[in-house]
């Protein structure tokens, strides 16, 4: 079992920045990819970014490329999602997830999920 805890969400003005964190614990040896997804009201959960467990490989959704990055702190089993130049359309609940697949981009590929953290961007 893998346990994920997100933090760092909040209310920010458009153009501002936030950094989300996700701490993983438990059977982390089974994790190949850590991902971030988001879900806005009335919309499907969508891929934002992912990073390999080693931290060497990353993938970013086109909708946030150039504004969001993803990184991993190996020592603390923590994944970060720094978000810059935030827009109102970035408003959503952001979820951290863990997958046993390399380069996973789809919800169905992730077996473990955090509880989510709300990000609200005011215009």
C-alpha positions as CSV (number, residue, x, y, z in Angstrom):
1,X,0.0,0.0,0.0
2,X,1.2,3.5,-0.8
3,X,0.0,6.6,1.1
4,X,0.0,10.0,-0.6
5,X,-0.5,13.3,1.1
6,X,-0.7,16.6,-0.8
7,X,-0.2,20.1,0.5
8,X,0.3,23.6,-0.8
9,X,-3.0,24.5,-2.4
10,X,-4.8,27.7,-1.7
11,X,-6.1,30.9,-3.2
12,X,-3.9,33.0,-5.4
13,X,-4.4,35.9,-7.9
14,X,-4.0,35.3,-11.6
15,X,-0.3,35.6,-12.5
16,X,0.8,34.3,-9.1
17,X,2.6,31.2,-8.1
18,X,2.0,28.2,-5.8
19,X,4.0,25.0,-5.1
20,X,2.2,21.8,-4.4
21,X,3.9,19.0,-2.5
22,X,3.1,15.3,-2.3
23,X,4.7,13.1,0.3
24,X,4.7,9.4,-0.4
25,X,5.0,6.7,2.2
26,X,4.4,3.0,2.6
27,X,5.4,0.5,-0.2
28,X,7.2,3.1,-2.3
29,X,9.4,0.4,-3.9
30,X,6.4,-0.4,-6.1
31,X,6.3,3.1,-7.6
32,X,7.6,3.8,-11.1
33,X,5.9,7.1,-11.8
34,X,4.5,9.9,-9.7
35,X,1.9,12.1,-11.3
36,X,-0.3,15.2,-10.8
37,X,-3.8,15.4,-12.1
38,X,-6.5,18.0,-11.7
39,X,-10.2,18.1,-11.8
40,X,-12.3,21.2,-12.2
41,X,-16.1,21.2,-11.4
42,X,-18.0,19.4,-14.0
43,X,-14.9,18.2,-15.9
44,X,-13.0,15.0,-16.1
45,X,-9.8,14.5,-14.2
46,X,-6.9,15.5,-16.5
47,X,-3.2,14.8,-16.6
48,X,-0.9,17.6,-15.5
49,X,2.6,16.2,-15.1
50,X,4.5,13.1,-14.1
51,X,8.0,12.2,-13.0
52,X,9.8,8.9,-12.9
53,X,10.6,7.6,-9.4
54,X,14.3,8.3,-10.1
55,X,13.4,11.9,-10.9
56,X,15.3,11.7,-14.3
57,X,12.3,11.7,-16.6
58,X,9.4,14.1,-16.7
59,X,6.4,14.8,-18.8
60,X,4.3,17.9,-18.7
61,X,0.8,18.5,-20.3
62,X,0.8,21.0,-23.1
63,X,-1.8,23.1,-21.3
64,X,0.7,23.9,-18.5
65,X,4.0,23.5,-20.3
66,X,6.2,26.5,-19.7
67,X,4.4,27.4,-16.5
68,X,4.4,24.3,-14.4
69,X,7.3,22.0,-13.7
70,X,7.6,18.7,-11.7
71,X,10.5,17.5,-9.6
72,X,11.2,14.8,-7.0
73,X,13.2,14.9,-3.7
74,X,14.6,11.4,-3.5
75,X,15.7,11.8,0.1
76,X,12.2,12.6,1.3
77,X,10.0,10.7,-1.1
78,X,8.3,14.0,-2.0
79,X,7.2,15.2,-5.4
80,X,6.7,18.9,-6.1
81,X,4.6,20.8,-8.6
82,X,5.8,24.5,-8.8
83,X,3.1,26.4,-10.7
84,X,3.8,29.9,-12.1
85,X,1.8,32.4,-14.1
86,X,-1.4,30.9,-12.8
87,X,-4.6,31.5,-14.8
88,X,-8.2,31.2,-13.7
89,X,-8.5,28.1,-15.8
90,X,-6.0,26.4,-13.5
91,X,-8.6,26.4,-10.8
92,X,-9.2,22.8,-9.8
93,X,-8.6,20.2,-7.2
94,X,-5.1,18.8,-7.7
95,X,-4.4,15.2,-7.0
96,X,-1.1,13.4,-6.5
97,X,-1.0,9.8,-7.8
98,X,1.4,6.9,-7.9
99,X,1.7,4.3,-10.7
100,X,3.5,1.0,-11.3
101,X,4.0,2.0,-14.9
102,X,6.7,4.0,-16.6
103,X,5.6,7.3,-18.1
104,X,2.0,6.9,-17.0
105,X,-0.3,9.7,-18.3
106,X,-3.8,8.2,-17.8
107,X,-5.9,8.0,-14.7
108,X,-6.5,4.3,-15.2
109,X,-2.7,3.7,-14.9
110,X,-2.5,5.0,-11.4
111,X,-3.3,2.8,-8.5
112,X,-2.8,5.2,-5.6
113,X,-4.3,8.6,-5.1
114,X,-4.0,11.4,-2.5
115,X,-7.0,13.2,-1.1
116,X,-6.5,16.3,-3.3
117,X,-5.8,19.9,-2.6
118,X,-7.8,22.9,-3.9
119,X,-6.1,25.5,-6.0
120,X,-8.2,28.6,-6.7
121,X,-7.0,31.3,-9.0
122,X,-8.9,34.6,-8.9
123,X,-8.9,36.8,-11.9
